């Protein structure tokens, strides 16, 4: 059974990259060895967050959701500050 991972990378200490994979170790290696076009321009790539899913469909849904989030929301999720995350979500909904 494949475990699907939705993950967030912090690239060059300035931007987040959200991705999806069935093999996190291999995928991270591809990012760090400049084999991934989306992160090829970055030199400092760190895994800062991951979630595991048993189905690819659920992982794809979560990846799509996270990609729409602001930098602040992603940072708050990574920090585990769920109270602040709720506030940011409410603020975003009212815009």
C-alpha positions as CSV (number, residue, x, y, z in Angstrom):
1,X,0.0,0.0,0.0
2,X,1.4,3.4,-1.0
3,X,1.4,6.2,1.5
4,X,0.8,9.5,-0.3
5,X,2.6,12.6,1.1
6,X,1.6,16.2,0.7
7,X,4.7,18.2,1.6
8,X,6.0,21.7,1.9
9,X,9.5,22.8,1.1
10,X,11.0,26.1,2.2
11,X,13.2,27.2,-0.6
12,X,16.1,29.7,-0.3
13,X,14.5,30.9,3.0
14,X,12.0,32.9,1.0
15,X,9.3,30.8,-0.6
16,X,7.2,27.7,0.0
17,X,6.8,24.9,-2.5
18,X,3.8,22.5,-2.1
19,X,4.1,19.0,-3.6
20,X,2.6,15.5,-3.7
21,X,4.4,12.2,-3.9
22,X,4.2,8.5,-3.2
23,X,7.9,8.3,-2.4
24,X,9.0,11.2,-0.3
25,X,12.6,10.3,0.1
26,X,13.1,9.9,-3.7
27,X,11.1,13.1,-4.4
28,X,13.2,15.2,-1.9
29,X,16.4,13.9,-3.6
30,X,15.1,15.0,-6.9
31,X,14.5,18.5,-5.5
32,X,17.9,18.7,-3.9
33,X,19.7,17.5,-7.0
34,X,18.0,20.0,-9.3
35,X,16.1,17.4,-11.2
36,X,12.7,19.1,-10.5
37,X,11.9,22.0,-12.8
38,X,9.8,23.8,-10.2
39,X,12.6,24.0,-7.7
40,X,15.6,23.9,-9.9
41,X,16.4,27.6,-9.3
42,X,16.7,27.1,-5.6
43,X,19.9,26.2,-3.7
44,X,18.7,25.8,-0.1
45,X,15.7,23.4,0.0
46,X,14.3,22.1,3.3
47,X,11.4,19.9,4.1
48,X,9.4,21.8,6.7
49,X,6.0,20.0,6.7
50,X,4.3,16.8,5.5
51,X,1.0,15.0,5.8
52,X,0.3,11.4,5.0
53,X,-2.8,10.1,3.1
54,X,-3.9,6.6,2.2
55,X,-5.5,7.6,-1.0
56,X,-4.0,9.7,-3.9
57,X,-7.4,11.5,-4.3
58,X,-7.4,12.8,-0.8
59,X,-3.7,13.9,-1.1
60,X,-4.5,15.7,-4.4
61,X,-7.4,17.5,-2.7
62,X,-5.1,18.6,0.2
63,X,-2.3,19.7,-2.2
64,X,-4.7,21.8,-4.2
65,X,-6.0,23.4,-1.0
66,X,-2.5,24.2,0.4
67,X,-1.3,25.6,-3.0
68,X,-4.1,28.3,-2.7
69,X,-3.0,29.4,0.8
70,X,-1.1,32.5,1.5
71,X,2.5,32.5,2.7
72,X,1.3,33.5,6.2
73,X,-1.2,30.6,6.3
74,X,1.4,28.0,5.2
75,X,3.9,29.4,7.8
76,X,1.2,29.2,10.5
77,X,0.4,25.6,9.6
78,X,4.1,24.6,9.7
79,X,4.4,26.3,13.1
80,X,1.4,24.3,14.4
81,X,-0.4,27.4,15.5
82,X,-4.0,26.1,14.8
83,X,-5.7,28.9,16.7
84,X,-4.0,31.5,14.5
85,X,-4.7,29.4,11.4
86,X,-8.4,29.5,12.2
87,X,-8.2,33.3,12.5
88,X,-6.3,33.6,9.1
89,X,-8.9,31.4,7.5
90,X,-11.8,33.5,8.8
91,X,-10.1,36.7,7.6
92,X,-9.5,35.2,4.2
93,X,-13.2,34.0,3.9
94,X,-14.5,37.6,4.6
95,X,-12.4,39.1,1.8
